[in-house]
Amino acid sequence: MLSPVPVAGALGLGGGGAMFHALSVLSVNGNVIGISPEVAATMRDAGHDFGFNDARAAGEALIAARDGLRVGVPFPFSMHAELVYYWLSALGLPAPQGIDVRTVPPPQMAEAIGAGEIDAFCVGEPWGSRSVENGVAELLLPGTAIWSMAPEKVLAVRSDWADDNRELSMRLIRAVWRAARWLAAPESVGLATEILSKPHYLGLPPELLERALTGNFVINARGDRRDVPDFVEFHAGAVGFPWRSQAEWIGQQLAQRTGLDRDASGEAAKATYRSDLYRAALAGVAHDLPSAGAKVEGAIETPLAVGSMGGRLLLPRDRFFDGRIFEPSGE
């Protein structure tokens, strides 16, 4: 079983050992928060200025604008859901108790918010921009405003398959690493959007896809624009590296809202992230691999040089909007 899957869904926290191995992270960030025009009008009337970067102000305004907030996410166990729960619960709205989170396939997000079935969404681009183009939503925040280094999809395989096919697993890691390096290059944007716009892929206009890859957004039907540096990243800063500390954070967040033991869930989640296989697969290919398998999450305000297999690696900003720090339990 070889599949890019939502990062939170690959952790296998049911006990009995890890069902999956996350061989690599495919990207970080890339999500947007969108709201219906009705909610946007209420927030605007209350004085919110839609600065597109202040998660605290935007979240407080959203909570005040609508009781019984209905939020669409692509999967119930996903980074989309975890960003929403973390964001709103940090601002005092109990999660998941105080939020009606609904599962909506990304291509149907525009239809769901246009039909009044949800008030807001957290979805990966380009589906937020499609909602704006259809006139049924405004963009409120990029996901980076909540957590500036949120892992998204992972390349996950069954643990028994990885154990039986170690060399093929490492070849997969190298193939994905090379593809991510190509996709991250600015000169690749034109061809990437052309390919993705084909009917048998996303079937959307290339200009919508370009917004996702460049972080240059139209946020409402009036044509207001916002630029989001580092909106999505596929390669720089070793973002493909499966940090075990990120897995532990996700595992503990899932446990907190599902009634599982936080420490046990964090340990189980860590076991799925195979930083050892990733490092072994790219030995001699990539020199910007972290020496450690875990780090303090949320502590980097500006790019930080750290030790790596090739000397020094520049880790990107990884702040949570509320300044919280997550200390992992170890490697």
N, C-alpha and C positions, 0 to 999 in steps of 0.2 A: 504494500500500500504506500504509494508515494503521492503526497499532496501538500500544496501550500494551504495551511489551515490557520484560523484565527489563533493568535498567540495564547489567549486564555483557555481556548478549547483544547489545546494540545497537552495539557499538564497532567491529566489522568490522576485525579486526587481521590479516587475511590478506594485506595488501599491495595495491598497485594503487589506492590512494586509498580514501577512506571510502565504503562502500556505503550507509550510512545517515546521516541527520542526526538528532540528538536535539534536537527543537525546544524541549522543556521537560521538567522533572522533575515528575512527578505527585504525589509525596509523599516524605517522608523518614521513616525508621524504620518501625515497625509489625510487626516480627518478634519471635518468642519462641523460646527454646531450651526444649525439653521432653525429659524422660527417662522411661524405663519405671519402673513401681513397683519392680521388682527392683533396678534400678540406684539408684533413690532410697533404698531400704532399706539398701543397701550403703554409700552415702554417709552416710546418717544414723547408721548404726552406727559409722562412723569419726569421727563428731563434727561433720559439716557441718550448719550451722544453717539453711540455705535462706533467707538474708537477702534474696535476690532482687535484689541490687544490686552484689555483689562478684564481678566476672568473674574475677579472679585466683584467689580462694579456691575458687569454684565450678569453674573449669576444672581446677585442680590436684586437687580431690577427684574430678572425673569421670575424669580420666586414671588416677588411682590405683584407681578402682572397677572399671574394665573394660579388659582387654587386647583389642586388635583391635576398637576401637570402631567400630560401624556407625552412621552418621548419615544420616538422610534429609533431602534438600533438594528443592525443587520442580524445579530446573533445575541442570545441572552448571556452567553459566556464568551465575551470578546473584549478587546481593548476599548471598543466604542462604549460598551456598557460600563466598564470599569472607570473610564474617564468621567462619564456622567455621574456615577455614584460617588466617586471621590470628590468631584467638584462641588456638587450640591450638598453633600453631607458635611463637607468642610465649612460650608456657609450656613449650617444650622438646619437644613431640611433633612429629616431622617431618611436614610436610604437603606434598604429599598422600600421601607414602609410608606414614605411620603411621596413616592413617585410611581406613576403607572408606566412602566417600561414595556413597550410592545415590539415584537419582532416583525420587521418589515424588510423584505429583500431589497437590496440597494436600488435595482432598476425600478422598483415600485414606490420608492420614497416620495417622489414628486406627486404621484397619484394619491398617496395616503394623506399627505399634508394638504393637498388641494381639495380633497374630499372632506376635510375636517376631522379625520380619524385620529390625528395626532396634532399636538401644538408645537412640537419641536422635534429635531432629530440630531443624532450624531452619526455621521456616515462618512465613508471614504470618498474622496473626489474620484471621478467628476460628477457624482450624483447630487451633491449639493448645488453645484453650478447649474446642473440641468434643471433643478427646481427653481432656481432664480430665473433662468431663461424662460421657463414656462409661466413665470409671474405668480407662482404659488408660495414662494418663500423668500426670506431675506437671510443672509449669512450674518451670524452674530459673533462668532469667534472661530479661529483656527484651533485645532486640538493642541498645537504647540503652546497656546496661552495657558493651558491647564497643566500639561507636563511637556517640557520642551524636548524630551528624548524618549517618547513612548514607543516601544517596539510594536510592530504591527503583525503581519503574517510571518509564519515560520515554515521552513521546510521540515515536515515531520514524517517520520516513518515508524512502523511498528518496531518495538524494541527487539523482538526476536529476529525480525528481518535484518536489522542493523547488525546484530550479533553474528548472524550467519553470512552477512555480505559486507564485511568491513571494507574491503577495497572498493567495492562499488559505491558504498556510502561516501567514501572520501572523494571518489570521482564526481559524485553528485555535488558535493560541497564545492569543489573546484569549478565545476560548470556554472553553478549559480553565482559564485564569486565573480567570475569573468563576465557573466551577463549583467550583474549589478554594476560592475565597473563601467561597462559600455553605456548602460542606461543613465548613469549619473553624469556623464560627460555632456556639457552644454551643447556641443555640436551634434549630439544624438537626438535632441528634442524633436526636430522636424521629422525625421524618419520614424521615430517612436510614435508620434501622434498620428502619422499617416497610417502606420500599421494597425494601431489600436482602433482607428476610426472605421476599419473595414466591418461590413455587416456581420461577418462570422466571429468578430471579437466584440467590441463594445457598440459599434454602430452609431457613434455620436460624432458631431462635427469636430474636426481637428482643433479648432480654436478653443473649444471647451476643455479638451484634453491638455492643451498647452497651458491653460490656467493651473491645472493640477501639477504639472511638472515644473512650472516656473514660479508658482506662488503669487502670480499677478491676477487678482480677483476682481470681478464685478460682483458687488455684494447685494444689489437690489435692482428693482425694475427701473429705477431712475438713472442707473448707470454709474453710481458711485463706485470708485475703485479703491482697493487696498493692496499693498504689497506685503508679502509675508516671507522674509528671508528664512531659508532652511525649512520651508513648509513640509517638504518630504525629502528624505535622503536614502540612497541605496548603497553608498559605498564609503564616502569620506568618514574619517574618524572610526574606522573599523566597526561600522554599525551592523555588519553582518555577524559579528561575534556574539555567540549566545551567552551573555552574562548571566551567571547563576544567581546573582543578586537580584536581577530583574525578575527571574522566575520565582524567587522566594517572595518578592514583594507581591507579585500577582497571586501566588498561592495564598498568602495571608489575606489579601483583599477578598478573594473568593470565599475563604473560610469565614471571614467576619460577617458576610451577608448570607451565608448558607448554613451556619450553625456548626461548622466543623472546627476541630482543634487547630488554632492558628499555627502553632509551632510545628505540629506534625504535618500540616498541609504545606507549610513553607519548605520543610525538608523534602517532602514528596515531590514538590514542584522543582526544586533544585536538581533532583536526580534526573529529570527529563532533559535538561539543557546540557548537551555534550560539548562543552568547551574544549575538552581534551581531544575529541575526534576532529573538531574544527581546526584546532592548532596543528594537529598531526597532518591533516589533509593539505594544509597550505604551507607547510614547512618547505622552504626553498622557492616558494611562489610569491608569497606576500611577506613583507618585512615589517608591516605595521600592526602586528598582532599583540594584544596585551599579554604581559607576563603573568598577571593574576587572572583568576577565573571569576572574581567577584570584586565589587567596589561599593563604596557608599553611594547610594542613589539620592540625587537631589542636591548634591553639595557643590557642583561646578557651576559657577556664575558666568565665567568667561572661559574660552577654550584653554585647556590645561595640558601641559606636556607631562607625560608619565613614561615610566620604563616600559619598553616593549622588546620583542624578540630581536628587532633590528636596531635598537638604540632608544629613540624617543618617539612616542606616539602622541598626537594632539587630539585629546578627547573633547568633544563638543559640549556646549552648555546642556545641562540636564536638570534644570530647576523645576520643582513643583510650584504652582502659583502661590501657595500659602506658605512657602518657605520651609515646609516640613523636610526632615532628613530621615532616610531609612538606612539603618545600620544592619548589614547582613550578619547572619550567625557565624559565617566563616566561608572558607573556600568551597 
